[in-house]
């Protein structure tokens, strides 16, 4: 009787396998399926990898299926020659990751302005995320015109007396070459009391890059949290980005648990992708 039951059981299973794809095949297909494309190119801000080597950073990006990154100077030193920069960047491109920009680069004098733009030229990137002191904006604009490299000025929250939010950046660059714009850090913008959704609407003509993060409070202090757990209206943000036809990168910048960031990064990336898909 036992062998009969086994025979009948194997026959039923065999018929099922013949008549439909196996569970193994379907599971393999799910595992191999790539993350769906979104209307926005989601990348990583290099500062997120402060405590990690280039190979470790690439491995984390691969696990999240991300293909764009802006590099910080701890991975791509400011004094890198063109050959040295190419060797570093090739480690990313070999893994299907495009280095689309460098920064944040700080500029406190004329020499640093010139060094910053030479740095971006050596890296061969079209965008530099930078923070020139206001009195250096004329010098920075000349470099933008001479090199064709776009300059996205980053806001740093209420602790920054010069560029706390996007409004202060915009007021200082309005009327300048259109290749000078904003890298809108939405977390720092929120902490500075400036709603990032309204900022996208108001300053869309100068919006060159974005750092995507979440915070759980307004004001000074470290309020970083996983994207989606805080107080920023991400549905409204995505809807506004679509409305203004934003074409730059949306780079996740994760600043919580920076020595063990992958779980929070992955959650943040997944949440942001989900909001974009939900707003399709």
C-alpha positions in Angstrom: 0.0 0.0 0.0 2.8 2.3 0.8 4.5 1.8 -2.6 1.1 2.4 -4.3 0.6 5.7 -2.4 4.1 6.7 -3.4 3.5 5.8 -7.0 0.2 7.8 -7.1 1.9 10.7 -5.3 4.8 10.8 -7.8 2.4 10.6 -10.7 0.4 13.6 -9.5 3.6 15.5 -8.9 4.9 14.5 -12.3 1.6 15.7 -14.0 1.8 19.0 -12.1 5.4 19.5 -13.2 4.6 18.7 -16.8 1.5 21.0 -16.9 3.0 24.1 -15.3 6.4 25.8 -14.5 8.1 24.3 -11.5 8.3 26.3 -8.3 12.1 26.2 -8.6 11.9 27.7 -12.1 9.5 30.4 -10.9 11.6 31.1 -7.8 14.8 31.4 -9.9 13.0 33.8 -12.3 12.0 35.9 -9.4 15.5 36.0 -8.0 16.9 36.9 -11.4 14.3 39.6 -12.1 15.8 43.1 -12.0 14.3 46.0 -10.1 11.8 47.8 -12.3 13.0 51.0 -14.0 11.6 54.2 -12.4 11.1 57.7 -13.9 14.1 58.9 -11.8 17.6 57.7 -11.7 18.3 56.6 -8.1 21.9 56.7 -7.0 24.0 57.1 -3.9 25.7 60.1 -2.4 29.3 59.0 -1.7 29.4 60.3 1.8 27.1 57.4 2.8 30.2 55.1 2.4 32.4 57.2 4.8 33.7 54.1 6.6 34.0 51.7 3.7 36.5 51.0 0.9 35.7 51.3 -2.7 35.2 47.5 -3.2 32.9 47.4 -0.1 30.9 50.4 -1.4 30.5 48.9 -4.8 29.3 45.6 -3.2 26.6 47.4 -1.3 25.5 49.3 -4.4 25.3 46.1 -6.3 23.2 44.5 -3.6 20.7 47.4 -3.9 20.9 47.4 -7.7 22.0 51.0 -7.9 24.0 52.3 -10.9 24.9 56.0 -10.2 27.1 57.5 -7.5 28.8 60.9 -6.7 32.2 60.4 -5.2 33.6 62.0 -2.1 37.3 62.8 -1.6 37.9 59.9 0.7 37.4 57.7 -2.3 38.6 60.1 -5.0 41.3 62.4 -3.4 41.2 66.0 -4.4 44.8 65.9 -5.7 44.1 62.9 -8.0 45.7 63.2 -11.4 43.5 62.4 -14.5 45.2 59.0 -14.7 44.7 58.3 -11.0 41.0 59.4 -11.2 40.4 57.2 -14.2 41.8 54.2 -12.4 39.6 54.8 -9.4 36.5 55.5 -11.5 37.1 52.4 -13.6 36.5 50.3 -10.5 32.9 51.5 -10.5 32.3 51.4 -14.3 33.6 47.8 -14.3 30.7 47.0 -12.1 28.1 48.9 -14.1 28.1 52.0 -11.9 28.4 55.4 -13.4 30.2 58.2 -11.4 28.0 61.1 -12.4 29.6 63.7 -10.1 32.0 64.6 -7.3 31.6 66.3 -4.0 30.7 67.9 -1.7 33.8 70.1 -2.4 34.3 73.1 -0.2 35.9 76.3 -1.6 37.2 78.9 0.8 39.6 80.8 -1.4 40.5 81.4 -5.1 43.0 78.5 -5.1 40.5 76.1 -3.9 38.0 77.1 -6.6 40.6 76.4 -9.2 41.6 73.1 -7.6 37.9 72.0 -7.3 37.2 72.5 -11.0 40.5 70.9 -12.0 39.5 68.0 -9.8 36.2 67.6 -11.6 37.9 67.9 -15.0 40.4 65.2 -14.0 37.5 63.0 -13.0 35.8 63.6 -16.3 32.4 64.3 -14.7 29.8 66.8 -15.8 28.7 67.9 -12.3 30.4 69.0 -9.1 28.5 69.3 -5.9 30.2 72.2 -4.2 30.0 74.9 -1.5 31.9 78.0 -2.5 31.9 80.9 -0.1 29.6 83.7 -1.4 32.5 86.0 -2.2 33.9 83.3 -4.5 30.7 82.9 -6.7 32.2 85.2 -9.4 35.3 83.0 -9.6 33.2 79.8 -9.6 31.0 81.1 -12.3 34.0 81.9 -14.5 35.2 78.3 -14.0 31.7 77.0 -14.9 31.8 79.0 -18.1 35.4 78.0 -19.0 35.0 74.2 -18.2 31.3 73.6 -18.9 31.1 71.7 -15.6 27.9 72.3 -13.7 28.0 73.4 -10.1 25.3 72.2 -7.7 25.5 74.1 -4.4 24.6 72.0 -1.4 22.5 73.2 1.5 23.6 72.0 5.0 20.8 72.8 7.4 20.4 75.3 10.3 24.0 74.8 11.5 25.2 76.4 8.2 25.0 80.2 8.4 25.5 80.6 4.7 23.5 77.9 2.9 21.1 76.4 5.5 18.4 75.8 2.9 17.7 76.0 -0.8 16.2 79.5 -0.5 19.5 80.9 0.6 21.4 79.2 -2.3 18.8 80.3 -4.8 19.0 83.9 -3.7 22.7 84.0 -4.2 22.8 82.4 -7.6 19.7 83.8 -9.3 20.8 85.7 -12.5 24.0 83.7 -12.8 24.9 81.2 -15.5 22.1 78.5 -15.5 24.7 75.8 -15.0 25.1 77.0 -11.4 22.2 75.5 -9.4 21.2 73.5 -6.4 22.0 70.1 -4.9 18.8 70.0 -2.8 19.5 68.1 0.4 15.9 67.5 1.4 16.7 66.4 5.0 18.8 69.5 5.7 16.1 71.6 4.0 13.5 70.2 6.3 15.6 70.8 9.3 16.1 74.4 8.2 12.3 74.8 8.2 12.0 74.8 4.3 9.6 72.2 3.0 11.4 70.3 0.2 8.3 69.8 -1.8 7.8 73.6 -2.0 11.5 74.0 -2.7 11.3 71.7 -5.7 8.4 73.8 -7.0 10.0 77.2 -6.3 13.5 76.4 -7.5 13.0 73.8 -10.2 14.8 75.9 -12.8 18.0 75.5 -10.8 17.6 72.0 -9.5 20.6 70.0 -10.7 20.9 67.2 -8.1 19.2 65.9 -5.0 20.3 64.2 -1.8 17.4 62.0 -0.6 17.1 61.4 3.1 14.6 61.6 5.9 14.6 63.3 9.3 12.3 63.0 12.4 12.5 66.6 13.6 13.0 70.2 12.5 15.9 72.2 13.9 19.5 71.8 14.8 20.9 68.4 15.7 21.3 65.0 14.0 17.8 63.9 13.2 18.6 61.4 10.5 16.4 58.4 10.1 15.5 55.7 7.5 13.6 57.2 4.5 9.9 56.9 5.1 10.1 56.8 8.9 10.4 60.6 9.3 8.4 63.7 8.6 9.1 64.4 4.9 6.2 64.0 2.5 7.7 61.7 0.0 4.6 61.2 -2.0 4.2 64.9 -2.4 7.9 65.2 -3.3 7.8 62.6 -6.1 4.6 64.1 -7.5 6.3 67.5 -7.6 9.4 66.1 -9.2 7.2 64.7 -11.9 5.3 68.0 -12.3 8.5 70.0 -12.8 10.0 67.3 -15.0 13.1 66.9 -12.9 15.8 65.1 -14.9 18.7 64.9 -12.5 19.7 62.1 -10.1 18.0 61.3 -6.8 20.9 60.1 -4.6 20.2 58.4 -1.3 22.4 59.9 1.4 22.3 57.7 4.5 23.8 59.2 7.6 22.3 57.0 10.4 24.3 53.9 11.6 27.1 54.8 9.2 29.3 51.9 10.4 26.5 49.4 9.6 24.5 51.2 7.0 23.3 48.6 4.6 20.1 47.6 6.3 19.0 51.2 6.6 20.2 52.1 3.1 18.3 49.2 1.6 15.2 50.1 3.5 15.5 53.7 2.3 16.1 52.8 -1.3 13.2 50.3 -1.3 10.8 52.8 0.2 11.7 55.5 -2.3 11.4 53.1 -5.2 8.0 52.1 -3.8 6.8 55.7 -3.6 7.8 56.4 -7.1 6.1 53.2 -8.4 3.0 54.1 -6.4 2.9 57.6 -7.9 3.1 56.2 -11.5 
